Structure formats: C-alpha cells, structure tokens
Amino acid sequence: MATQEFSNDKSNQQSNIKYVTLEKGSKRKYTRKSPEKVTALMNQMINEQISEQTNEEKYEQRVDDLRNSEGDTETRLVNQQLAYRLEKNKDVNLFLESIQPLGELYVQLQDDKTIIERVKDAMINTVNYTKIGQQEGKKSQITGKLIDLSLMDDDNLCVIDFDINKKLPIEEIDKIRQNIIDNMLPVNVGLVKTAHGGLHAYCNRNSYRLPSNRNVKVITRENFDIDVFSQMNKYKIENGQETKEIVQNRIVAPNTSIRETKNNKRETLKYEAVNDWENSSHLASLREILDKWNVDIEMSLEEYVQQQLDRKYGQQITDDGTIEQMNDELAQACVDGLKNLDIHNYPQPINMEVSLLSIFSGLYGISNESIRLQGISNIRQFNKLSANAEKNYGQAASAGERKPNPWILTKILRYHNKDYYEQIIKPLLKKNYEAKKKEKQILINQTLIPNKIDLTDDFTLLHLQEKAANGEYENEEQVIMDLTRLLVYYEGETEDIYAIKGYDAICDTQVLYHKLEGTVYKQLEKININFNKKKTEEKSDETKESKPLTAKHIFKKYASKFVKKGCKFISEDPKILTVFQGYKYKRLETIDYECLQMYFDLIKETIAAGDDRVYEYILNWMAWIIQNPGKKSRAAIVLQGRQGIGKNRFTDVIAELTSRYSCSNITNIDEFTGRFNSVVENKMFAVLNEMMNYNDSKKGVATVMKSIISDLTIRI
C-alpha cells in the first residue's frame, strides 16, 4: 500500500533532524457500506419504483398540471410554455430522472472513501528534501510525497491552500492558522500544515465549476492568500483540442520534508497532518465553504477576472482569518430584498434556485434579533414556497439555525433579485468595504511612526524604485516607511514646499532638495508599486480603468505622515524640518597634526601673510563656524592676491568640511545679492570667487552683503 511504502521511506531520512509533530484530532467514524448492502439498496430502489406510480405517469401528470394551471394570463402563459418544453424533451428528462438515484449512489460511494484511498494511486515520491518528483531509473533519497490531482480517477477532491505570510513571527502564523481552522472551515475537512506554517484543507468540489485547475489568489488578505486546486482539466488543450498529455497538478502530501537555507543556516521543514488526514471521509463541500466566506468563483475565467472588484467588496474575511459580522444596515437591506422569490425545499446551488435551508442559514446568521425575526416572518408572507418547502419548513429552520451564515443572503439576492442587488446591496457592500478600508487606514495613521530623514543614510528614491520594481514591498505601510526616509513637506507662502533627499554627485553626499509639489509628484508617479504576491492596480472613479499603483497614490493617501509646520536650518522642535543633520565627516578621536601641517602653513604664510594674530583669528573663525552650526559669525574674510597663491585651496577645505551646507564657488554677485538668491539658502559657508561683474554700478550691493553677513535672517 502507498501508506506502508511511505512509512518505510522515512527510514532514509537523517536521524539528527528534529521534528515537532502536531497533536492529531480525534478520528471520525463513518458507517461504510459493503457491496452486499449496496446491492440490497439498489434492489430496494427498484422495488419501490415498481410498486409506486411509474416515472412516466408522474411526468405526464406534471405536464397536464402545468397545461391546465390557473391564475392570471401571464402565469398561465409561462406554465404552458414550460409544459411544452417538458413535453418536447420528455425522453431525455425521463432518462435523467431514472439514473439520478444511481448517480446519487455513486457519489455516496465515492464519499465513503478516505482521502488516502482516493489519492493512493496519484502519489509521487519526492527526493532529496525538495518538491521534485522522483525520476524513473534514478536512485535518490525519498523524503516525501506529491499528490498529482490529474492522476486521480476521482475529479471531486479539492484542496484549499492558505498561504500565510512566512515573514510573520511564528506565533502570529500559528494564531492565524488556528483562526482559519476555527472560524473559516467546517469540521469535516482534511487538514495539513505546510512547511512554512500555512494550511491545506481537503474538501469535495461537488460539481462546483472552478475556472481552472489551479485558481491562484482567489482571495488576497494582508497576512495570507487563498488558492483553490482541483482537477478541472485532466489533459492539456492545444488548438482547441484535448491531447493525451496529462496536465501536471501537484500538491505536497503530509509527512514530506524539504530543506531551505535561511540566514546561511540549513533548515529542514515538514508538511504535517493536523487532524486524521488519511482517514478523513465525507468531506465538506467547496460550495459550502465559499458560501460561508461570501465568495463565488463559479464562472468562466473571463468573468472571474472581470468581477474581481465585485468580489473584493463582497468577501468578508479579515486579515486574521475570521469572518466579519454583517452590520444592521446591510442585514435590514437583505431582509427587505427577500421578496417575490420561489423557495424550494431541496438545497440546490444558489445560482440555480433558492432553497429554504439557505434562507434560514442566512437569517440565523443575523446578529440583530429584531431584524432576524422580521426576516423569518417575511419568508411565507412575501414569497412563494413549494409544497415540499412548506412541508419541511420546521426541519429547514432547525438545520439553518445550526449553520448560520448571513452573507449567503447577498448571494441569494445577487442571483434571484438582481435589480435589487445592483441598486441596494452592491452599494452597501461597497460602502462597507470602503468603511473598513478607511478604518484600516486610520489605524495605520494612528500607529505608524514615520522615519526621520537621515542624510548619513544612502537610501534614495532610486533605491525605493528598485525595491518597488522587484516586488520587495508587501503592503502600503512598508512603502510609506521608506518614503518617510526621503520626503517631507511644509507650508510655503503661496504653496507647499517639499524637501526630498537626494544624492549630490558634486559633493558626493546626500542633500535635501527643496521642490514644488508638481515636480515631486512627477517623480513619484514614475515609481510603480508591485507588491509581493498581490495585484496592485487602482481604479479611476471616472473612467473605471485600471492604472498601475504608484508611489504618488500611496503618498497622497498617507500625506499626514509627511507634513511639517515649517523648515529651519536647525531646530529642536520635532514638528519642524531641521536641515542641518551633522557633517559629512566624523570627528576623530586622535589628530595627526603632521597631516594638517601643510594646510596650517598655507594659512599662516599665505593667507595671514605671516601675521600670528591674523593666523590665530582665522583658525578661531574656522573653528567657531564648525562648532556653532546655525549661527552666524557676523564676519567675512576678504582674500585679495594674485592668482595661484592658494586662495581657493584655503576655501575648498572649509567648503568640504561643511559639505551639504556650503557653496564653494559663486562667480556672479547677482546670485548672492539679487532677488533669486536661493544659492545661499541653508548655507553655513559661501565663497564669492573672482567677482567678475562687481564694478562701480554694483557698489550699492555692499549694504545687501552686509545684511547677509550680519543679520540673523535673510529673505530668499
């Protein structure tokens, strides 16, 4: 047997590997039907058919009842048309009715099988602690099993994959997985813990029409994604024709080990059964599970893509793996919409017809008692119940109370009261979605502590763009935290001023550039955000077209995290942007005076012309500037002499020491004293070099220069 073979494979594994095995749940017991019982059951069914009125007589009676029905003209016309169709397709319908009990019996027999009985012939060995299947003829260490759903004769088995973010702490992963088990899944599913702490839930598809074999990211939450795998197409399709090549459709089985390298350390991870996976049978229906989440993917792939936005509004799963409660406004709207429905007894898929059980399940899921009672009262008052529904009213009510799910009501209305759904329910679902989205954004704004711009940090907009392009971000908060390392804005005289960190290639250091909003927005618009494992598009309210999500969109969404009340060169107020963030160079613990001697000689012999008093003044003047950032010395040194004696060498050293806050070469006096004088903004040291246009007509600027040198503030 496959199970025995698999257990023997374990002996090949290394003995120094430590595993933690989860405690298994109690084994469920089901009554299995022997072949003798099956034969007896079939004979009983045949005898019952012979003793009762024949199917053909029943069918003809149904046609006659429709043809001779009473009511208004419209009702009689509809019934007569239905009678005509039934009469026309009599032979086919009778055949389908005759084989229905056998079909139900076949499904029941399949349902009796355990998971291991269903998958044993579809299992493939994995080798060398990988997810790679063993190749024929090659000897390798067997370390686990894969289940290829396409190799199964049974196409009913379905696997729901909860892919929990493996970057979360282990405690958080365990909590989310347990929440999923407790809140999102029924008891009768086979459960397997994945290598990184996620979850595989095995259930029955029961004719649910999935868009494809592997439906990836059916649901995407902050902390986990949900995929659904099943056998929809066993063979590959080429040029519209089915080939003989089987589509590979593999799931990792429990008791499979894999190895990964993390932080230069080799780790062995294991897939483990959470409950009695092998012996699980009579599995829950995929439809039942998805209905509980208010998710419907039973449609063509094209429809599936087109309606993703609608499902985003509809799904009610939280990031922690629990189900949202329906608010009173939406519950009341659902109750008000349950009118003029044809309600049947037998539970069919909701997209086909409304059953009494689904109505009661939805109503008993409403937490507000008065709304719930009103809904129950309305069932008979405003709707048409079939004879069997009336007969089994109490039984259906009891069953619905045991399986409460308010969100099933929105699905009923979507299929059977479409106009009401589009006009009332859908806007409320969208409103509910937007409210939760806003609530989450408010929470992020309240809890997110922005970074400070650090000019010693090499991180720039280029790095953010690279991370975004490579899909390294997992959510908007991470983008915001990186943006706060680069950008702030404050109110200017006429419009907001943005300070953005960037690299100055000339100074070879990070600096703050002050720009207008439009310029910054153009930069942010060029950064498309590709979240890891997420679809990142935003919808335009006007055009309803999808646009790539950009850094600009996220910045505007959380703009409050970037605002400052002003900008100063240096300030202790955290709400004011401080331009000065230390020097490019760090202070040395020990000083090599021999290295500095040549520069000291230049100052003393050339700049001070050998005058000790001037030499000492210049050194003190330089030291005072460095030691008192943000303060003015109120003194400027004028150097006059022939070219090549070292004037620039003297000023270049000071400019380099005050890099980021210096301007080493201003050659036009208008840049310094004119109206457009931003060159001196946030500067500790500036050099007016070779004043080529300083002539008699410019002597009036002396007063302006005096103001720049001595006044505490100047206008930029």
C-alpha positions in Angstrom: 0.0 0.0 0.0 1.0 3.6 -0.6 0.9 4.4 3.1 3.1 1.5 4.0 5.6 2.4 1.3 5.7 5.9 2.5 6.3 5.0 6.1 9.3 2.9 5.0 10.7 5.8 3.2 11.1 7.7 6.5 14.0 5.4 7.4 16.1 7.0 4.7 15.9 10.4 6.5 18.8 11.6 8.7 18.5 10.8 12.3 19.7 14.2 13.6 16.6 16.0 12.2 14.3 17.3 14.9 10.6 17.4 14.1 7.7 18.8 16.0 4.5 16.8 15.4 1.1 18.4 15.9 -1.4 16.6 18.0 -4.0 14.9 15.8 -7.7 15.4 16.3 -10.0 12.6 17.2 -10.7 10.1 14.4 -14.2 10.5 12.9 -16.2 7.3 12.4 -18.5 6.7 9.5 -20.6 3.8 8.5 -19.1 2.2 5.4 -21.5 0.4 3.0 -20.4 -3.1 2.0 -21.0 -4.4 -1.6 -23.9 -6.6 -0.2 -25.6 -3.5 1.3 -25.1 -1.6 -1.9 -26.8 -4.4 -3.9 -29.6 -4.6 -1.3 -30.1 -0.8 -1.5 -30.3 -0.9 -5.3 -32.9 -3.8 -5.2 -34.9 -1.8 -2.7 -34.9 1.2 -5.0 -36.1 -0.9 -8.0 -38.9 -2.5 -5.9 -40.0 0.9 -4.7 -40.1 2.2 -8.3 -42.2 -0.8 -9.4 -44.7 -0.6 -6.6 -45.3 3.1 -7.0 -46.7 5.1 -9.8 -44.2 5.0 -12.8 -42.0 7.9 -13.6 -43.7 8.3 -16.9 -47.1 8.6 -15.3 -45.8 11.2 -12.9 -44.1 13.1 -15.7 -47.3 13.2 -17.8 -49.3 14.3 -14.7 -46.8 17.2 -14.1 -47.2 18.3 -17.8 -51.0 18.2 -17.5 -51.0 20.2 -14.3 -48.9 22.9 -15.9 -51.0 23.0 -19.1 -54.3 23.3 -17.1 -52.9 25.6 -14.3 -55.0 28.5 -13.1 -54.0 32.1 -12.4 -53.6 35.3 -14.3 -52.9 35.3 -18.1 -49.2 35.8 -17.6 -48.9 32.9 -15.2 -50.9 30.5 -17.4 -48.8 31.5 -20.4 -45.5 30.8 -18.6 -46.8 27.4 -17.3 -48.0 26.4 -20.8 -44.6 27.3 -22.3 -42.9 25.2 -19.6 -45.3 22.3 -20.3 -44.4 22.5 -24.0 -40.7 22.3 -23.2 -41.2 19.4 -20.9 -43.3 17.5 -23.4 -40.7 18.1 -26.2 -37.8 16.8 -24.0 -39.8 14.0 -22.4 -37.5 11.1 -23.2 -34.3 12.9 -22.2 -35.8 14.1 -18.9 -37.2 10.7 -18.0 -33.8 9.1 -18.6 -32.1 11.7 -16.4 -34.7 11.1 -13.7 -34.2 7.4 -13.9 -30.5 7.4 -13.5 -30.5 10.1 -10.8 -30.7 7.6 -7.9 -27.8 5.7 -9.3 -25.8 8.9 -9.7 -26.5 9.8 -6.1 -25.5 6.3 -5.0 -22.2 6.7 -6.9 -21.5 10.0 -5.2 -22.3 8.4 -1.9 -19.9 5.5 -2.5 -17.1 7.9 -3.5 -17.8 10.0 -0.4 -17.4 6.9 1.8 -13.7 6.6 0.7 -11.0 8.1 2.9 -8.5 10.7 1.5 -5.7 8.1 1.4 -7.9 5.7 -0.6 -8.7 8.4 -3.1 -5.1 9.6 -3.6 -3.0 6.5 -3.2 -2.7 5.9 -7.0 -1.8 9.5 -7.6 1.1 9.8 -5.2 4.7 10.5 -6.5 7.8 10.2 -4.4 9.8 13.4 -3.7 13.6 13.2 -3.4 16.5 14.9 -1.6 14.4 17.2 0.5 12.9 19.0 -2.5 9.4 19.2 -4.0 10.8 17.5 -7.2 9.3 14.2 -8.1 11.5 11.1 -8.4 12.7 10.4 -12.0 12.4 6.9 -13.3 15.6 4.9 -13.2 17.4 7.4 -10.9 18.2 6.4 -7.3 17.7 9.3 -4.8 16.8 9.6 -1.2 13.0 9.6 -0.9 11.9 12.4 1.5 8.2 12.7 0.9 5.2 12.5 -1.5 3.4 14.7 -4.0 -0.3 14.2 -4.9 -1.0 14.8 -8.6 -4.7 15.6 -8.8 -4.6 14.9 -12.5 -3.6 11.3 -11.9 -6.7 10.7 -9.9 -9.7 8.9 -11.4 -11.8 10.9 -8.9 -12.1 14.5 -10.0 -14.1 15.6 -7.0 -11.2 16.1 -4.5 -10.3 19.8 -3.9 -7.5 21.4 -2.0 -7.8 24.9 -0.5 -4.3 26.4 0.1 -4.0 29.0 2.8 -0.6 30.6 2.1 0.2 32.5 5.3 3.0 35.2 5.0 6.1 33.3 6.2 7.8 36.6 7.2 5.4 36.9 10.1 6.5 35.8 13.6 5.9 32.1 14.2 3.4 32.9 17.0 1.4 35.1 14.6 1.4 32.4 11.9 0.2 29.8 14.4 -2.6 32.1 15.6 -3.8 32.9 12.1 -3.7 29.2 11.1 -5.8 28.3 14.2 -8.2 31.2 13.4 -8.7 29.8 9.9 -9.4 26.3 11.3 -11.8 27.6 14.0 -13.6 30.2 12.0 -13.4 29.6 8.3 -13.5 25.8 7.9 -16.1 23.2 8.9 -15.0 20.1 10.9 -15.2 17.6 8.1 -12.1 18.6 6.1 -8.7 17.0 5.9 -6.0 19.4 7.3 -2.3 19.6 6.6 0.1 22.1 8.0 2.5 23.3 5.3 6.2 23.6 5.7 6.1 27.4 6.4 3.0 27.2 8.7 0.3 27.6 6.1 -2.6 25.2 5.7 -4.0 22.8 3.1 -7.7 21.9 3.6 -9.1 18.9 1.6 -12.8 19.0 0.7 -15.1 17.9 -2.1 -15.7 20.0 -5.2 -19.2 18.5 -5.7 -19.6 19.8 -9.3 -18.5 23.3 -8.4 -17.3 24.9 -11.7 -13.9 26.3 -11.0 -12.3 28.5 -13.7 -9.2 26.3 -13.9 -7.2 23.5 -12.2 -5.1 26.0 -10.1 -7.0 29.1 -9.1 -4.3 31.2 -7.5 -5.1 34.1 -5.1 -8.8 33.6 -5.2 -8.6 35.7 -2.0 -5.8 38.0 -1.0 -5.6 39.3 2.5 -2.9 41.2 4.3 -1.5 38.2 6.0 -2.4 35.3 3.7 -3.6 34.3 0.3 -6.0 31.6 -0.6 -5.6 29.3 -3.7 -8.0 26.5 -4.8 -6.7 23.4 -6.6 -8.8 20.7 -8.2 -9.0 18.5 -11.3 -11.0 20.5 -13.9 -9.0 19.6 -16.9 -7.1 16.3 -16.8 -5.5 16.7 -20.2 -3.8 19.6 -21.9 -5.7 21.5 -24.5 -3.9 22.5 -27.8 -5.6 24.4 -30.6 -8.9 23.8 -29.0 -8.4 20.0 -28.9 -7.8 17.8 -25.9 -4.5 16.0 -26.1 -3.4 12.8 -24.4 -0.8 14.6 -22.3 -1.9 14.9 -18.6 -1.7 18.4 -17.0 0.6 18.4 -14.0 -1.4 19.5 -11.0 0.6 18.6 -7.8 0.1 19.2 -4.1 2.6 18.3 -1.4 1.4 15.5 0.8 1.8 15.3 4.6 5.0 13.7 6.1 7.0 15.4 3.3 10.3 17.1 4.3 12.0 19.9 2.4 15.2 21.8 3.1 15.9 25.5 2.8 18.8 27.9 3.5 17.9 30.8 5.7 20.5 33.2 7.2 23.2 30.9 6.0 21.7 28.1 8.0 20.3 24.9 6.6 16.8 24.1 7.9 14.5 21.1 7.5 10.8 21.8 7.2 8.0 19.4 7.2 4.4 19.1 5.9 2.3 17.6 8.8 -1.2 16.3 9.1 -3.2 18.4 11.6 -6.1 16.0 12.0 -6.6 12.4 10.9 -6.0 13.4 7.3 -5.5 9.9 5.9 -8.8 8.6 7.2 -11.0 11.7 6.6 -14.1 11.0 4.5 -17.5 12.5 3.8 -15.6 15.8 3.3 -17.3 19.2 3.3 -18.4 20.8 0.1 -16.3 23.6 -1.5 -19.5 25.4 -2.2 -20.5 25.3 1.5 -17.1 26.7 2.5 -17.0 29.5 -0.1 -20.6 30.5 0.7 -19.6 31.0 4.3 -16.9 33.4 3.1 -19.4 35.1 0.7 -17.0 34.3 -2.2 -18.2 32.9 -5.6 -15.7 31.9 -8.3 -18.0 29.6 -10.2 -17.8 31.3 -13.5 -15.7 31.4 -16.6 -12.2 32.7 -16.3 -13.1 35.8 -18.2 -16.0 36.5 -15.9 -13.7 35.7 -13.0 -11.2 38.4 -14.0 -13.9 41.0 -14.8 -15.7 40.5 -11.5 -12.7 40.6 -9.1 -13.6 44.1 -8.0 -17.2 43.0 -7.1 -15.8 40.0 -5.1 -13.4 42.3 -3.3 -16.4 44.2 -2.0 -18.2 41.0 -1.1 -15.7 38.9 0.7 -15.8 39.2 4.4 -12.6 37.5 5.6 -10.4 39.5 8.0 -6.6 39.6 7.9 -6.5 37.4 11.0 -8.6 34.6 9.4 -12.0 35.3 11.0 -15.4 36.1 9.3 -16.8 39.7 9.5 -20.2 40.2 11.2 -22.9 41.7 9.0 -23.9 45.2 10.2 -27.5 46.1 10.8 -27.9 48.4 7.8 -26.9 45.6 5.4 -28.8 43.0 7.3 -32.0 45.0 7.1 -31.5 45.6 3.4 -31.0 41.9 2.8 -34.3 41.1 4.7 -36.1 43.8 2.7 -35.0 42.2 -0.5 -36.1 38.7 0.2 -39.4 39.1 -1.6 -41.2 37.5 -4.6 -38.9 34.5 -4.5 -39.7 30.9 -5.4 -38.4 29.0 -2.5 -37.7 25.2 -2.8 -37.0 22.6 -0.3 -34.1 20.6 -1.8 -30.8 22.5 -1.4 -29.6 23.2 -4.9 -26.7 25.6 -5.7 -27.8 29.1 -5.0 -27.1 30.3 -8.6 -29.8 27.7 -9.7 -32.6 28.2 -7.2 -33.4 29.4 -3.7 -33.7 26.8 -1.0 -35.4 27.1 2.3 -32.2 25.9 4.1 -30.1 28.7 2.5 -32.7 31.3 3.5 -32.7 30.1 7.2 -28.9 29.8 7.3 -28.7 33.4 6.2 -31.3 34.8 8.5 -30.0 32.9 11.6 -26.6 34.5 10.9 -28.0 38.0 11.5 -27.0 39.1 15.0 -29.8 41.7 15.4 -32.7 39.7 16.8 -35.5 42.1 15.6 -34.1 42.1 12.0 -33.7 38.3 12.1 -37.3 37.8 13.4 -38.6 40.2 10.7 -36.8 38.2 8.0 -38.2 34.9 9.3 -41.7 36.4 9.3 -41.3 37.6 5.7 -40.4 34.1 4.3 -44.0 33.0 4.0 -45.6 36.4 3.8 -43.8 37.7 0.7 -42.5 34.6 -1.1 -43.9 31.5 -2.8 -42.9 28.2 -1.1 -43.1 24.9 -2.9 -45.2 22.2 -1.3 -42.2 20.3 0.0 -40.7 23.5 1.4 -44.0 24.1 3.3 -43.9 20.5 4.5 -40.3 20.7 5.7 -40.4 24.3 7.0 -39.6 23.4 10.6 -36.9 21.0 9.7 -35.2 23.5 7.4 -35.4 26.2 10.1 -33.7 23.9 12.6 -31.0 23.0 10.1 -30.4 26.6 9.2 -30.0 27.6 12.8 -27.2 25.1 13.1 -25.3 26.6 10.1 -25.7 30.4 10.4 -24.2 32.5 7.6 -25.7 35.9 7.0 -23.6 36.6 3.8 -25.4 33.8 1.9 -28.3 36.3 1.7 -26.3 38.7 -0.5 -25.6 35.8 -2.8 -29.3 34.8 -3.0 -30.2 38.4 -3.9 -27.4 38.6 -6.5 -28.8 35.7 -8.4 -32.5 35.9 -7.8 -33.3 39.6 -7.2 -30.6 41.1 -9.5 -32.1 44.7 -9.8 -32.4 45.0 -6.0 -28.9 43.6 -5.6 -27.4 46.1 -8.0 -29.3 49.1 -6.7 -29.3 48.4 -2.9 -27.0 45.6 -1.8 -24.0 46.2 -4.0 -23.6 49.9 -3.0 -23.9 48.9 0.7 -21.2 46.2 0.2 -19.0 48.8 -1.4 -19.8 51.2 1.4 -18.9 48.6 3.9 -15.7 47.8 2.1 -14.7 51.4 1.9 -15.5 51.9 5.6 -13.3 49.0 6.6 -10.6 50.3 4.2 -10.8 53.8 5.8 -10.8 52.3 9.3 -7.7 50.4 8.5 -6.1 53.5 7.0 -6.9 55.5 10.2 -5.5 52.7 12.3 -2.3 52.8 10.3 -2.1 56.6 10.5 -2.5 56.3 14.3 0.0 53.6 14.9 2.6 54.2 12.1 5.6 56.1 13.4 7.4 57.7 10.5 11.1 57.6 10.0 13.3 60.7 10.0 15.3 61.9 7.1 18.9 60.9 7.7 21.4 62.4 5.4 24.0 59.8 6.5 21.8 57.1 5.2 22.5 56.2 1.5 18.8 55.3 0.8 17.4 57.4 -2.1 14.4 57.5 -4.4 16.3 55.2 -6.7 16.5 52.5 -4.1 12.8 52.8 -3.4 12.1 52.5 -7.2 14.2 49.4 -7.4 12.5 47.7 -4.4 9.1 48.5 -5.9 10.0 47.1 -9.3 11.4 43.9 -7.7 8.2 43.4 -5.7 10.1 43.6 -2.3 7.2 45.5 -0.7 4.3 43.5 0.8 2.0 46.3 1.8 1.5 50.1 1.7 2.9 50.6 5.2 6.3 49.4 4.1 6.3 51.9 1.2 5.2 54.7 3.5 8.0 53.9 6.0 10.6 54.1 3.2 9.1 57.3 1.8 9.3 59.0 5.2 13.1 58.4 5.0 13.1 60.6 1.9 10.4 63.2 1.9 8.5 65.8 4.0 6.5 68.9 3.1 5.6 72.2 4.8 3.5 75.2 4.0 5.1 77.9 1.9 3.9 81.4 1.2 1.9 80.5 -1.9 2.1 76.7 -2.0 3.5 73.7 -0.2 7.3 73.2 -0.3 8.6 69.7 -0.5 12.0 68.7 0.9 13.3 65.5 -0.7 16.5 63.7 0.0 18.8 63.1 -3.0 22.4 62.4 -4.0 24.6 65.4 -4.9 27.2 63.9 -7.2 29.5 67.1 -7.0 29.6 67.0 -3.2 29.4 63.2 -3.1 26.9 63.2 -0.3 23.1 63.2 0.4 21.4 66.5 0.5 17.9 68.0 0.8 16.4 69.5 -2.3 13.5 71.9 -1.9 11.0 71.5 -4.7 7.4 72.3 -5.6 4.6 69.8 -5.4 4.3 69.3 -9.2 7.9 68.4 -9.5 7.8 65.9 -6.7 4.6 64.3 -7.9 6.2 63.7 -11.3 9.0 61.8 -9.6 6.6 59.7 -7.5 4.4 58.9 -10.5 7.3 57.2 -12.2 7.5 54.6 -9.3 5.1 51.7 -10.0 4.5 49.7 -6.9 4.5 45.9 -7.4 3.5 44.3 -4.1 4.9 40.9 -3.4 2.1 38.3 -4.1 -0.5 41.0 -4.7 -2.3 42.5 -7.7 -1.6 46.3 -7.5 -3.9 48.4 -9.5 -6.1 51.3 -8.7 -9.4 52.1 -10.4 -10.2 55.5 -11.7 -13.6 56.6 -10.4 -14.3 58.5 -13.7 -13.1 56.0 -16.3 -13.3 52.8 -14.3 -10.0 51.8 -15.9 -7.2 50.1 -14.0 -4.0 52.1 -13.6 -0.7 50.9 -12.0 -0.4 51.8 -8.4 2.2 54.4 -7.9 4.2 55.9 -5.0 2.3 59.2 -5.6 -1.0 57.5 -4.9 0.3 56.0 -1.6 1.9 59.3 -0.6 -1.3 61.2 -1.1 -3.2 58.6 0.9 -1.0 59.0 3.9 0.1 62.6 3.4 -0.4 63.4 7.1 2.7 61.4 7.9 4.9 63.7 5.9 3.7 67.2 7.0 5.9 69.6 9.0 4.9 73.0 10.2 8.0 74.7 8.9 11.6 74.5 8.0 14.7 75.8 9.8 18.4 75.2 9.4 18.5 73.8 12.9 15.6 73.3 15.4 14.8 71.2 18.5 11.1 71.1 17.6 10.3 67.6 16.0 7.5 69.2 14.0 9.9 71.5 12.2 12.1 70.2 9.5 15.8 70.5 10.5 18.1 71.0 7.5 21.3 70.5 9.5 21.9 66.8 10.2 25.6 66.7 11.0 28.6 66.9 8.9 29.8 64.7 6.1 32.9 63.8 8.1 33.1 62.4 11.6 35.1 63.8 14.5 38.4 62.0 15.0 39.4 60.8 18.4 43.1 61.4 17.7 44.6 64.1 15.4 47.5 63.6 13.1 49.0 67.2 13.1 51.7 66.2 10.6 48.9 65.6 8.0 47.5 69.0 8.7 50.8 70.9 8.9 50.9 71.8 5.1 47.4 73.4 5.4 48.3 75.3 8.5 51.4 76.6 6.8 49.3 77.7 3.9 47.0 79.7 6.2 49.9 81.2 8.2 52.3 82.0 5.5 50.0 82.9 2.6 46.5 83.8 3.9 47.7 85.5 7.1 50.9 86.8 5.5 52.9 85.6 8.4 51.0 87.6 11.0 50.4 85.4 14.1 47.4 87.5 15.2 45.7 87.1 11.9 46.7 83.4 11.7 45.1 82.7 15.2 42.0 84.7 14.2 41.5 82.7 11.1 41.8 79.4 13.0 39.4 80.5 15.7 37.0 81.8 13.0 37.0 78.4 11.2 36.6 76.5 14.5 33.7 78.8 15.6 31.8 78.1 12.3 32.2 74.3 12.7 31.3 74.3 16.4 28.2 76.6 16.0 26.0 75.3 13.1 23.0 77.6 12.5 24.7 80.6 14.0 26.4 83.5 12.1 29.9 84.6 12.9 29.0 88.0 11.5 32.4 88.2 9.9 33.6 87.6 6.4 37.2 87.3 5.3 38.2 89.1 2.1 41.2 87.5 0.3 43.0 89.6 -2.3 46.1 88.5 -4.2 47.4 87.3 -7.5 46.3 84.0 -9.0 47.8 80.7 -8.0 48.9 81.6 -4.4 46.4 79.2 -2.8 43.3 81.2 -2.0 41.0 78.5 -3.4 42.9 75.8 -1.7 42.2 77.5 1.6 38.4 77.9 1.0 38.0 74.5 -0.7 38.9 72.8 2.6 36.4 74.7 4.6 33.7 74.1 1.9 34.4 70.4 2.0 34.2 70.3 5.8 30.8 72.0 5.6 29.7 69.9 2.6 25.9 69.9 2.2 25.8 73.3 3.7 28.3 75.2 1.6 28.7 76.8 -1.8 32.4 76.8 -2.8 32.3 79.0 -6.0 29.8 81.8 -6.6 31.1 83.9 -9.5 28.1 86.2 -10.1 27.3 88.8 -7.5 23.6 88.7 -8.5 23.3 85.1 -7.4 24.3 86.2 -3.9 22.6 89.6 -3.5 19.9 89.6 -6.2 16.2 88.6 -6.0 16.9 85.0 -7.0 19.3 84.2 -4.2 18.4 80.6 -3.3 22.1 79.7 -3.7 22.7 80.9 -0.1 19.7 79.1 1.3 20.6 76.8 4.2 24.3 77.6 3.7 26.9 77.9 6.5 29.8 78.9 4.2 29.8 80.5 0.8 32.7 81.7 -1.4 32.3 84.7 -3.7 35.1 83.9 -6.2 36.6 86.3 -8.8 33.7 88.8 -8.7 33.8 89.5 -12.5 30.7 91.7 -12.6 31.4 93.7 -9.4 32.0 97.2 -10.7 31.1 100.7 -9.8 27.5 100.2 -10.8 27.3 97.3 -8.3 28.7 99.1 -5.3 25.2 99.5 -4.0 25.1 95.8 -3.1 27.6 96.4 -0.3 24.6 97.1 2.0 23.0 93.9 1.0 26.2 91.9 1.6 26.5 93.4 5.0 22.9 92.3 5.8 23.7 88.8 4.6 26.8 88.6 6.7 25.5 90.1 9.9 21.7 89.8 10.1 20.1 86.8 11.8 17.8 86.1 8.9 17.6 87.0 5.2 14.8 86.7 2.7 15.2 84.0 0.0 
